[in-house]
Amino acid sequence: MNPTTLSMLSREPHVITAGTALLGEALDQQAVARTDVDWRPPVPGTAAALAAALADPRRERANALAVGRMVSARPRLVGVRPAREALGLEPGTFLHAGPPISWERASGPMRGALIGAMLFEGLATSPEDAEERLAAGSGITLDSCHHHRTVGPMAGVVSPSMWMLEVVDAEHGGTAYCSLNEGLGKVLRYGAYGPEVVERLRWMGDVLGPALRAALTLNGPLDLRALIAQALQMGDELHNRNRAATSLMVRELAPAVVEAAPGHAAEVLRFINGNDHFFLNAGMAAAKVSADAARDVPGSSLVVAMARNGTDFGIQVSGLGDRWFTGPAGVPDGLYLGAYGPGDANPDIGDSTITETTGLGGFAMAAAPAIVRFVGGDVADAVAATTSMYEITLAEHPAYQIPGLGFRGTPVGIDVTLVARTGTLPVVNTGIAGRVAGTGQVGAGLVSPPMEVFTAALAALTNA
């Protein structure tokens, strides 16, 4: 008998089990030591592409470089400027969340937000007039926010007169933008376009934006990386819970607001104080500039964008340039406001999944047990959501840490090869927009991306 075999038979066995529980239970009854492995076969039809991608000699080094750039980014809020100035937007040009989409394929909340933006810009006299002009398309240009270093929550519509948060990466030099947050309920980003929505946008352009610009000029840049790290330890996950981050931001800027804009300080601070999601847009711009630092690394399978336009869910991958891989957006499963229910919900929408792309949001739910009261489930579900994401990511964030997991870094850097190998999809928590234009927010919950976007990107990597 082989000496190695003899040695094995002379010791107490330690068995590794996977799959069906029957064998494991039988070993337990015999008091046999065992380790259970949660193993799953790769997603059907991906074996050849997986083998090719994993055999790419560039992959390991490329992924280390890309995720290293993502987690070393140092986003700083440096200013607030109108989109016409910051992005060079011309009248009639509108940016939107998610992959590119036409008016014909746009969902209800996307159409509602575009109608509202037309009214806000004075390009239409009524909702009906706005809809006719958008359908005709003459003098109208629609493009993805992501194509302009920008992200927008929910419909994500940006027009020239809207004021933008400007975030700079002090480590790698990139810049990203996001609009100012309107609050919850009947707001433009959820597809509402009533007179109160347009009036609020005008106040934000006339008062809020200039006041914040003056305050930042006086105060100096705001270190968003440090603020996010602190907010995580105060119970936020930085997608659907931003209460701590908003409070920290107000504490930092309030003295400068009072000094730089004394005539409007009370109304500005009152508005921010009444909007627990105010920090979300700054956090999104911070996530965007961090993800952009990881772009365009040949051979990398790291996801650098996840975004939804209310019709399609799309991703972009570091080693595949600006190419979008898209599939149908799903309807979130969650809690609904008032009498609303699943039948009132639009498919998933928004660029706010840039937070999950960089290790926040659904990937950090273990840091925010209170989030389950907003999106459903219980605390154990939040912890399980975060821990499952370590299976499909390349790193743990050195600054964004979770106290409840022993200050372990959040899982960051989604790898399309790991998604295909495990069959595990990214966890996304999100607001839910009403499917009918003009409705506004109807709830919040959890949603999964379509697997096909990851398998399509994996197949493309084999030819990159």
C-alpha positions as CSV (number, residue, x, y, z in Angstrom):
1,M,0.0,0.0,0.0
2,N,1.2,3.5,-0.8
3,P,2.7,5.1,2.3
4,T,0.7,8.3,1.9
5,T,-2.6,6.2,1.7
6,L,-1.5,4.3,4.8
7,S,-0.8,7.5,6.7
8,M,-4.3,8.8,5.8
9,L,-6.0,5.7,6.9
10,S,-4.2,5.7,10.2
11,R,-5.6,9.1,11.2
12,E,-9.1,10.3,12.1
13,P,-10.7,11.5,8.9
14,H,-11.7,15.1,8.3
15,V,-14.3,15.3,5.5
16,I,-15.1,18.2,3.3
17,T,-18.8,18.2,2.2
18,A,-20.6,20.3,-0.4
19,G,-24.0,20.3,-2.0
20,T,-26.8,18.2,-0.6
21,A,-27.0,18.0,3.2
22,L,-27.6,14.2,3.4
23,L,-24.0,13.1,3.5
24,G,-23.1,15.8,6.0
25,E,-25.9,14.8,8.3
26,A,-24.8,11.2,8.2
27,L,-21.3,12.2,9.1
28,D,-22.6,14.3,12.0
29,Q,-24.4,11.3,13.4
30,Q,-21.2,9.4,13.4
31,A,-19.3,12.3,15.1
32,V,-17.0,12.6,12.1
33,A,-15.2,16.0,11.8
34,R,-16.2,17.8,8.7
35,T,-16.1,21.2,7.0
36,D,-19.1,22.2,4.9
37,V,-18.3,24.2,1.7
38,D,-21.0,26.3,0.1
39,W,-19.9,25.3,-3.4
40,R,-22.0,25.9,-6.5
41,P,-21.2,25.1,-10.1
42,P,-20.5,28.0,-12.5
43,V,-23.5,29.7,-14.2
44,P,-24.6,27.3,-17.1
45,G,-23.0,28.1,-20.4
46,T,-20.0,30.1,-19.0
47,A,-17.4,27.3,-18.5
48,A,-15.5,28.1,-21.7
49,A,-15.5,31.8,-21.2
50,L,-14.5,31.4,-17.6
51,A,-11.6,29.2,-18.5
52,A,-10.4,31.7,-21.0
53,A,-10.8,34.7,-18.7
54,L,-9.0,32.9,-15.8
55,A,-6.2,31.9,-18.1
56,D,-5.5,35.5,-19.2
57,P,-2.0,36.2,-17.9
58,R,-2.9,39.9,-17.4
59,R,-6.0,39.3,-15.2
60,E,-4.5,39.0,-11.7
61,R,-2.2,41.9,-12.0
62,A,-4.7,44.0,-13.9
63,N,-7.4,43.4,-11.2
64,A,-4.9,44.2,-8.4
65,L,-4.1,47.5,-10.2
66,A,-7.8,48.4,-10.9
67,V,-9.2,47.6,-7.4
68,G,-6.1,49.3,-5.8
69,R,-7.0,52.5,-7.6
70,M,-10.6,52.2,-6.6
71,V,-9.9,51.9,-2.9
72,S,-7.1,54.4,-2.8
73,A,-9.2,57.2,-4.3
74,R,-9.5,60.3,-2.0
75,P,-12.8,62.0,-3.1
76,R,-13.2,65.6,-1.9
77,L,-16.2,67.9,-2.4
78,V,-14.6,71.1,-3.9
79,G,-17.5,73.1,-5.3
80,V,-21.1,73.5,-6.5
81,R,-21.7,74.8,-10.0
82,P,-24.5,75.0,-12.6
83,A,-24.5,72.1,-15.1
84,R,-24.1,74.4,-18.0
85,E,-20.8,75.6,-16.5
86,A,-19.6,72.3,-15.0
87,L,-20.6,70.0,-17.9
88,G,-21.0,72.4,-20.8
89,L,-24.6,71.4,-21.3
90,E,-26.5,73.3,-24.0
91,P,-30.2,74.2,-23.9
92,G,-32.2,71.1,-24.9
93,T,-29.5,68.6,-23.7
94,F,-30.6,66.3,-20.9
95,L,-28.5,63.7,-19.1
96,H,-30.2,60.7,-17.5
97,A,-29.4,57.7,-15.3
98,G,-28.3,54.3,-16.6
99,P,-27.3,53.1,-20.1
100,P,-28.4,55.3,-23.0
101,I,-32.1,55.2,-23.8
102,S,-34.5,56.9,-26.2
103,W,-37.8,58.6,-25.4
104,E,-39.6,55.7,-27.1
105,R,-38.2,53.1,-24.6
106,A,-38.2,55.3,-21.5
107,S,-40.2,54.3,-18.5
108,G,-42.9,56.3,-16.8
109,P,-40.6,57.9,-14.1
110,M,-37.9,58.7,-16.7
111,R,-40.5,60.4,-18.9
112,G,-41.9,62.3,-16.0
113,A,-38.5,63.6,-15.0
114,L,-37.7,64.7,-18.5
115,I,-41.1,66.5,-18.7
116,G,-40.3,68.2,-15.4
117,A,-36.9,69.2,-16.7
118,M,-38.4,70.7,-19.8
119,L,-40.8,72.8,-17.7
120,F,-38.0,73.9,-15.4
121,E,-35.8,75.0,-18.3
122,G,-38.7,76.9,-19.9
123,L,-38.7,74.8,-23.0
124,A,-42.4,73.8,-22.7
125,T,-45.5,75.6,-21.5
126,S,-47.3,72.5,-20.1
127,P,-46.7,68.8,-19.5
128,E,-48.5,68.0,-22.7
129,D,-46.3,70.4,-24.7
130,A,-43.2,69.0,-23.1
131,E,-44.2,65.4,-23.9
132,E,-44.9,66.3,-27.5
133,R,-41.6,68.1,-27.9
134,L,-39.7,65.2,-26.3
135,A,-41.5,62.7,-28.5
136,A,-40.6,64.7,-31.6
137,G,-37.0,65.0,-30.6
138,S,-36.3,68.2,-32.5
139,G,-33.6,70.2,-30.6
140,I,-33.6,67.6,-27.8
141,T,-30.5,65.5,-26.9
142,L,-30.6,62.7,-24.4
143,D,-27.4,61.0,-23.1
144,S,-26.2,58.9,-20.2
145,C,-24.9,60.7,-17.1
146,H,-22.0,58.2,-17.0
147,H,-20.8,59.5,-20.4
148,H,-20.2,62.9,-18.7
149,R,-18.4,61.9,-15.5
150,T,-21.8,62.3,-13.8
151,V,-24.2,60.2,-11.8
152,G,-27.9,60.9,-11.0
153,P,-30.2,59.1,-8.5
154,M,-33.4,57.4,-9.8
155,A,-34.2,59.0,-13.2
156,G,-31.0,61.0,-12.8
157,V,-32.1,63.8,-15.1
158,V,-29.7,66.7,-15.3
159,S,-30.5,69.9,-17.3
160,P,-28.3,72.9,-17.9
161,S,-29.8,75.1,-15.1
162,M,-29.4,72.4,-12.3
163,W,-26.6,72.9,-9.8
164,M,-24.0,70.1,-9.5
165,L,-21.8,68.9,-6.7
166,E,-18.2,68.8,-7.9
167,V,-16.0,66.0,-6.4
168,V,-12.3,65.7,-7.2
169,D,-10.1,62.6,-6.5
170,A,-7.1,64.0,-4.7
171,E,-5.1,60.8,-5.3
172,H,-5.7,60.1,-9.0
173,G,-6.9,63.5,-10.3
174,G,-10.4,62.6,-11.6
175,T,-13.5,64.7,-11.3
176,A,-17.2,63.6,-11.0
177,Y,-20.5,65.4,-10.6
178,C,-23.9,64.8,-9.2
179,S,-27.0,67.0,-8.8
180,L,-28.3,68.3,-5.5
181,N,-30.8,66.1,-3.6
182,E,-34.4,67.3,-3.6
183,G,-35.6,65.1,-0.7
184,L,-38.1,62.2,-0.8
185,G,-41.7,61.8,-2.1
186,K,-42.9,63.8,-5.1
187,V,-39.6,64.9,-6.6
188,L,-38.2,65.1,-10.1
189,R,-35.9,62.1,-9.7
190,Y,-38.9,59.9,-9.0
191,G,-40.7,61.2,-12.1
192,A,-42.9,63.8,-10.5
193,Y,-43.3,67.1,-12.4
194,G,-46.0,69.1,-10.6
195,P,-45.7,72.9,-9.9
196,E,-44.2,72.2,-6.5
197,V,-41.4,70.1,-8.1
198,V,-40.5,72.9,-10.5
199,E,-40.7,75.6,-7.8
200,R,-38.4,73.6,-5.6
201,L,-35.9,73.2,-8.4
202,R,-35.9,76.9,-9.0
203,W,-35.3,77.6,-5.3
204,M,-32.4,75.1,-5.4
205,G,-30.9,77.0,-8.4
206,D,-31.5,80.5,-7.0
207,V,-30.7,79.9,-3.3
208,L,-29.4,76.5,-2.3
209,G,-26.7,76.1,-5.0
210,P,-25.2,79.6,-4.6
211,A,-25.3,79.3,-0.8
212,L,-23.4,75.9,-0.8
213,R,-20.9,77.3,-3.3
214,A,-20.2,80.2,-1.1
215,A,-19.9,78.0,2.0
216,L,-17.5,75.6,0.3
217,T,-15.4,78.5,-1.0
218,L,-15.1,79.8,2.6
219,N,-14.8,76.4,4.3
220,G,-12.5,74.7,1.8
221,P,-12.9,71.1,0.4
222,L,-14.8,68.5,2.3
223,D,-13.0,65.1,2.8
224,L,-15.8,62.7,1.6
225,R,-13.7,59.5,2.2
226,A,-13.3,60.4,5.9
227,L,-16.9,61.4,6.2
228,I,-18.2,58.2,4.6
229,A,-15.9,56.1,6.9
230,Q,-17.3,57.8,9.9
231,A,-20.9,57.5,8.8
232,L,-20.5,53.8,8.3
233,Q,-19.6,53.5,12.0
234,M,-22.6,55.5,12.9
235,G,-25.2,53.3,11.2
236,D,-25.3,54.4,7.6
237,E,-24.7,52.2,4.5
238,L,-24.6,55.3,2.2
239,H,-27.3,54.3,-0.3
240,N,-30.7,54.3,1.4
241,R,-29.5,55.4,4.8
242,N,-27.6,58.7,4.9
243,R,-28.8,60.2,8.1
244,A,-25.4,60.2,9.9
245,A,-23.5,61.3,6.8
246,T,-26.0,64.2,6.2
247,S,-25.6,65.2,9.9
248,L,-21.8,65.2,9.6
249,M,-22.0,67.2,6.4
250,V,-24.3,69.8,8.0
251,R,-22.0,70.1,11.1
252,E,-19.0,70.7,8.9
253,L,-20.7,73.3,6.6
254,A,-23.2,75.1,8.8
255,P,-20.8,77.7,10.2
256,A,-19.7,78.6,6.7
257,V,-23.3,78.7,5.4
258,V,-24.2,81.2,8.2
259,E,-21.2,83.3,7.4
260,A,-21.2,83.1,3.6
261,A,-24.9,83.3,3.0
262,P,-26.5,85.0,6.1
263,G,-29.6,86.0,4.3
264,H,-30.5,82.5,3.3
265,A,-28.7,80.4,6.0
266,A,-31.9,79.5,8.0
267,E,-33.8,78.2,5.0
268,V,-30.8,76.4,3.5
269,L,-30.1,74.6,6.8
270,R,-33.7,73.9,7.5
271,F,-34.0,72.3,4.0
272,I,-31.0,70.1,4.6
273,N,-32.1,69.2,8.1
274,G,-35.4,68.0,6.8
275,N,-33.8,65.7,4.2
276,D,-31.9,62.7,5.6
277,H,-30.9,61.8,2.0
278,F,-29.1,65.0,1.3
279,F,-25.7,63.4,1.5
280,L,-26.6,60.7,-1.0
281,N,-25.7,62.7,-4.0
282,A,-22.3,63.7,-2.6
283,G,-21.7,60.1,-1.8
284,M,-22.6,59.0,-5.3
285,A,-20.2,61.5,-6.8
286,A,-17.5,60.2,-4.4
287,A,-18.2,56.7,-5.5
288,K,-18.2,57.7,-9.2
289,V,-14.8,59.4,-9.0
290,S,-13.5,56.3,-7.1
291,A,-14.8,53.9,-9.7
292,D,-13.6,55.9,-12.6
293,A,-10.0,55.7,-11.2
294,A,-10.2,52.0,-11.9
295,R,-11.3,52.3,-15.5
296,D,-9.4,51.2,-18.7
297,V,-7.0,48.6,-17.2
298,P,-6.5,46.1,-20.0
299,G,-7.4,42.6,-18.9
300,S,-9.3,43.6,-15.8
301,S,-12.6,42.0,-15.0
302,L,-13.5,44.6,-12.4
303,V,-17.0,46.2,-12.7
304,V,-16.6,50.0,-12.7
305,A,-20.3,51.0,-13.2
306,M,-23.7,49.5,-12.5
307,A,-26.7,51.7,-13.6
308,R,-30.4,51.5,-14.4
309,N,-32.6,53.7,-16.6
310,G,-35.9,52.2,-15.5
311,T,-35.9,49.8,-18.5
312,D,-32.4,48.4,-18.7
313,F,-29.8,47.4,-16.1
314,G,-26.3,47.9,-17.4
315,I,-22.7,47.4,-16.3
316,Q,-19.3,48.6,-17.5
317,V,-16.1,46.7,-16.9
318,S,-12.6,48.1,-16.5
319,G,-10.9,46.1,-19.2
320,L,-13.7,46.7,-21.7
321,G,-13.8,50.5,-22.0
322,D,-17.1,52.4,-22.2
323,R,-19.1,49.4,-23.6
324,W,-22.4,48.7,-21.9
325,F,-23.7,45.2,-21.1
326,T,-27.4,45.4,-20.6
327,G,-30.4,43.3,-19.6
328,P,-33.9,44.0,-18.3
329,A,-34.2,45.9,-15.0
330,G,-36.1,44.0,-12.3
331,V,-38.8,45.2,-10.0
332,P,-37.5,45.7,-6.4
333,D,-39.0,43.5,-3.6
334,G,-39.6,45.7,-0.5
335,L,-41.9,47.9,1.5
336,Y,-44.4,50.2,0.0
337,L,-45.7,53.6,1.1
338,G,-49.4,54.0,2.0
339,A,-51.7,52.1,-0.4
340,Y,-49.1,51.5,-3.0
341,G,-48.1,47.9,-3.9
342,P,-46.0,45.9,-6.4
343,G,-48.4,46.7,-9.2
344,D,-47.5,50.4,-8.8
345,A,-43.7,49.9,-9.0
346,N,-41.5,50.7,-12.0
347,P,-38.6,48.5,-12.7
348,D,-35.3,49.4,-11.0
349,I,-34.0,52.9,-11.9
350,G,-31.0,55.1,-11.1
351,D,-27.2,55.5,-11.0
352,S,-27.2,55.1,-7.2
353,T,-25.9,51.6,-7.7
354,I,-22.5,53.3,-8.1
355,T,-22.5,53.0,-4.3
356,E,-22.6,49.2,-4.4
357,T,-20.0,49.3,-7.2
358,T,-17.6,50.8,-4.7
359,G,-18.4,48.7,-1.6
360,L,-21.3,50.7,0.0
361,G,-25.1,50.5,-0.1
362,G,-26.2,46.8,-0.2
363,F,-22.6,45.7,0.2
364,A,-22.4,47.6,3.6
365,M,-25.9,46.7,5.0
366,A,-24.2,44.9,8.0
367,A,-23.1,48.4,9.1
368,A,-26.7,49.7,9.1
369,P,-29.1,47.3,10.9
370,A,-31.8,50.1,10.9
371,I,-31.9,49.9,7.1
372,V,-34.2,46.8,7.3
373,R,-37.0,49.1,8.5
374,F,-36.8,50.9,5.2
375,V,-36.2,48.1,2.7
376,G,-37.6,45.1,4.5
377,G,-36.2,41.9,6.0
378,D,-34.4,41.7,9.4
379,V,-31.0,42.4,10.8
380,A,-29.8,38.9,10.0
381,D,-30.7,39.5,6.4
382,A,-28.6,42.7,6.3
383,V,-25.5,40.9,7.8
384,A,-26.0,37.9,5.3
385,A,-26.2,40.3,2.4
386,T,-22.9,41.9,3.2
387,T,-21.1,38.7,4.0
388,S,-22.2,37.1,0.8
389,M,-20.7,39.9,-1.2
390,Y,-17.1,38.9,-0.1
391,E,-17.5,36.0,-2.4
392,I,-17.7,38.1,-5.6
393,T,-15.3,41.0,-4.8
394,L,-11.6,41.4,-5.1
395,A,-10.8,43.4,-1.9
396,E,-11.9,44.7,1.5
397,H,-12.0,48.5,1.6
398,P,-9.2,49.8,3.9
399,A,-11.2,52.9,5.0
400,Y,-14.8,51.8,4.9
401,Q,-15.2,49.4,7.8
402,I,-18.0,47.6,9.5
403,P,-18.0,47.6,13.4
404,G,-20.4,44.7,13.6
405,L,-18.0,42.5,11.6
406,G,-15.0,43.3,13.8
407,F,-14.2,46.4,11.7
408,R,-13.7,44.3,8.6
409,G,-13.5,46.4,5.4
410,T,-16.6,46.4,3.2
411,P,-16.5,44.0,0.2
412,V,-15.4,46.1,-2.8
413,G,-14.5,45.4,-6.4
414,I,-17.1,43.2,-8.2
415,D,-15.4,40.7,-10.4
416,V,-17.5,39.3,-13.3
417,T,-15.5,36.1,-13.2
418,L,-16.4,35.6,-9.5
419,V,-20.1,36.3,-10.3
420,A,-20.1,33.6,-13.0
421,R,-18.2,31.1,-10.9
422,T,-20.4,31.4,-7.8
423,G,-23.8,32.4,-9.4
424,T,-24.0,35.1,-6.7
425,L,-25.4,38.4,-7.9
426,P,-24.6,41.8,-6.3
427,V,-27.1,42.9,-3.6
428,V,-28.7,46.3,-4.3
429,N,-31.0,48.3,-2.0
430,T,-33.0,51.0,-3.7
431,G,-35.9,53.4,-3.7
432,I,-38.9,52.4,-5.8
433,A,-40.4,54.8,-8.3
434,G,-44.1,54.7,-9.4
435,R,-44.4,53.3,-12.9
436,V,-46.8,56.1,-14.0
437,A,-45.2,59.4,-14.8
438,G,-45.8,62.0,-12.1
439,T,-46.4,59.6,-9.3
440,G,-43.1,59.9,-7.3
441,Q,-41.8,57.4,-4.8
442,V,-43.9,54.4,-3.9
443,G,-41.5,52.4,-1.7
444,A,-38.0,51.0,-1.1
445,G,-36.5,47.5,-1.3
446,L,-33.9,45.1,-2.6
447,V,-33.3,44.0,-6.2
448,S,-30.8,41.9,-8.1
449,P,-29.2,42.7,-11.5
450,P,-29.9,40.3,-14.4
451,M,-27.2,37.6,-14.6
452,E,-27.0,38.0,-18.3
453,V,-25.1,41.3,-18.0
454,F,-22.2,39.6,-16.2
455,T,-22.1,36.6,-18.5
456,A,-22.1,38.9,-21.5
457,A,-19.2,40.9,-20.1
458,L,-17.4,37.7,-19.3
459,A,-17.7,36.5,-22.9
460,A,-16.5,39.9,-24.1
461,L,-13.4,39.6,-21.9
462,T,-12.3,36.5,-23.8
463,N,-11.9,38.7,-27.0
464,A,-10.5,41.8,-25.3
